[in-house]
């Protein structure tokens, strides 16, 4: 396992998570995206969850001194969806160009961090978690069923982290 392999695996993990999220929200009208399912909570609609995922990505990469852009508000659906796409592109750029030291999984601490690899894995798992919630909300609000897909975008997204762990367990990192 080498540096370029690991960079590509991180990018693939993020892209697979993002592909899955976009599949789950694909074709939803503005009304479905903003339909409130509860009151008195922070993330009460699909749109607010998508915004939250984009904001968390922006926060964690900024915290590690690898800005992927500014935070946005959730007032405009198209702006939020555009931000998701921009984050995807900028995260890939950061992973492709960061120093080798940033590929080590270093959580935030009083001394610094997080590393790029930690921020990616943290936001990847966070995105998978909330995409599951979005899928459930989609059913709860009566949105149209998703068409069948041969190879599940969920499988690809979830298996990405398993593939990374496999690489760590069965090979030694040499970069």
FENKA-V549187 format. One record per pair of residues at least 24 apart in sequence whose ideal C-beta (glycine too) atoms are under 6 Angstrom apart, sorted by sequence separation. I is the first residue (numbers start at 1). GAP is how many residues later the second one is. D is the distance in Angstrom with one decimal. If there is no record, write none. Layout:
BEGIN
I_GAP_D ; I_GAP_D
END
This chain:
BEGIN
48_26_5.8 ; 47_27_6.0 ; 66_28_4.8 ; 51_29_4.9 ; 54_29_4.7 ; 128_29_5.9 ; 47_30_5.9 ; 50_30_5.7 ; 54_30_5.3 ; 57_30_4.9 ; 54_33_5.7 ; 33_44_5.5 ; 30_47_5.7 ; 64_50_4.7 ; 66_50_5.7 ; 64_55_5.2 ; 61_58_5.2 ; 60_59_4.2 ; 60_62_5.8 ; 60_63_5.6 ; 57_66_4.6 ; 56_67_5.9 ; 18_70_5.0 ; 56_70_5.5 ; 53_74_5.1 ; 100_75_5.3 ; 14_77_5.5 ; 53_77_5.3 ; 11_81_5.0 ; 49_81_5.0 ; 11_84_5.3 ; 10_85_5.0 ; 49_85_5.5 ; 7_88_5.5 ; 46_88_5.2 ; 46_91_5.5 ; 3_97_6.0 ; 6_97_5.8 ; 37_100_5.8 ; 14_106_6.0 ; 35_106_4.8 ; 17_107_5.2 ; 24_107_5.6 ; 10_110_5.1 ; 14_110_5.7 ; 17_110_4.7 ; 21_110_4.6 ; 24_110_5.2 ; 13_111_5.2 ; 17_111_5.6 ; 20_111_5.7 ; 24_111_5.0 ; 32_111_4.7 ; 28_115_5.8 ; 23_130_4.7 ; 20_133_4.0 ; 19_134_5.2 ; 20_134_5.5 ; 20_137_4.1 ; 16_140_4.5 ; 17_140_4.7 ; 16_141_4.3 ; 16_144_4.8 ; 13_147_3.7 ; 12_148_6.0 ; 9_155_5.3 ; 1_166_4.9 ; 1_170_3.9 ; 1_172_5.6 ; 2_172_5.8 ; 3_172_3.5 ; 2_173_5.8
END
